[in-house]
Each structure stands twice: as structure tokens, then as C-alpha cells.
Amino acid sequence: MANLIEDLRFKKIDERLLTWLEAQEQKVITITHDSLASHLGTSREIISRILKSFEEQGILKLSRGKIELL
């Protein structure tokens, strides 16, 4: 809980999202944008925008309900 509060205070959401993605053990993560937003304490729209940006940068590939790390 303390780590989450510290992250919310000091890290930008794109950094928090990238850190969370990198911490996952699987290459294909099954999660909705809404669930991910809830987990990170932000809105689905923000998560979707950042994930789309990551996809354009070649970091990941998006599909319905899944995120594939490249």
C-alpha cells in the first residue's frame, strides 16, 4: 500500500504503467484497460491512450482483452 501511494505521488502514469507491465511474468497479459486503470488508480481513457502510444513505439501489441509485450 505504501508503494502504491508513493508511486501515485511521484511517478507519472506512463512510468507506472510501464513498470507494471515489465513486472508481469508472462509475455501476453490478459487484462482489460478498465481493470488496469482501476489497478493503477486512473481512468480507462488515460490507460488506452498510453497503451496506444506504447504500441506505436513498438513496445507492445494490443488486442481485445490482451496486451502482448514485444
Secondary structure, 3 states (H helix, E strand, C coil): CHHHHHHHHHCCHHHHHHHHHHHCCCCEEECCHHHHHHHHCCCHHHHHHHHHHHHHCCCEEEECCEEEEC
